[in-house]
Amino acid sequence: MKLFCRREIDEESCSEWALKAFDAFERILVDRERQFPCTFGISGFKANQLRFCFVDANPASRFGIEHAAAALQSYLPMARAAGSNTSLVLFFNETADLGVDVCREIFWALLNGMRQLDSRPWPESIPVETEADRWEFSFAGEPVFVVCNTPSHKQRLSRFGSAFTLTFQPRWVFEGIVGPLAPNGLAVKNQIRSRLSRYDSVPVSRHLGEFGALGNREWKQYFLSDGVEETGSSCPMTARPRVANPWVVGTGASDLQGVVSQLLPPTGSVEVQVDTPHRIHPVHSHDSDETLHIISGSIIFKVGEETFDCGPGDRLMLPAHISHASEAGPAGCIYVIASRLVDYETKRSPFLEAL
């Protein structure tokens, strides 16, 4: 998987479904007669500041959740370099009209799953309580505004997508531009509302608010219904970030090519480490998360008073800033290292199984 700018999307680098999804997205944003309401998105697209990722999976699948988390984890550190109107747009290989209610469940299951894979501390400026005025979904330490578009939105066309689509906008994109404290915040708000009223065949949602304003509930804006009446009185965000402690999963997988394929990020690389017998790595830590997957041999990781004795197929998830040491076994050890957390869970929730 890879993060693309729009100039990199072509037949050589993308599959047929991805090209169709992007083409439909592009036509919506560049349509001059029927202007898309989000001026930020249009400006970002024209300036080549949006980044795109194509997830070749159902958004309700474990694969889809893991790759969405990996894409966002890769995007956020480089977002500011992309430009002031940047966003990450994730297209999933799901184009069926599943119905708005099912899509809503999938969206929140996806967002909950992503949050469980995030090991970074919650931003100090963002409340954890979802009913707080300033609550916002956050990932990798960054507050992020989320928008879901689906093939099932027929009347609220501003939330229509030819494929199931998520857009992630870093909160800093809006700083000084929207909100009650922004100099031109009211004018920007009125402009977007006016365009929404012309674009959609249903009234502007009563849940569209201003971040931080009294009574604002940011989560209600992420997924909007296709009708006038909106459902849901409590936030479906129930997952908590995984505790920042290391853990090991026995995957049973020890094929080097297969493991490398699993651990590769949307853009970037992984490292294959070879330790000679009894090779010692003294106590150290890393600024980024790490996943270490054992291919052959054995190795003992020491984290504080805890010891992890790992062999072929074992996968150690090691959150950032945790001091650790290791010693290879008598036959040495070969393992793959990825600079992110890549869990390997086979259990699925009842809801995901039903899909």
Order of alpha helices (4+ residues) and beta strands (2+ residues): alpha-alpha-beta-alpha-alpha-beta-alpha-beta-beta-beta-alpha-alpha-beta-alpha-beta-beta-beta-beta-beta-beta-alpha
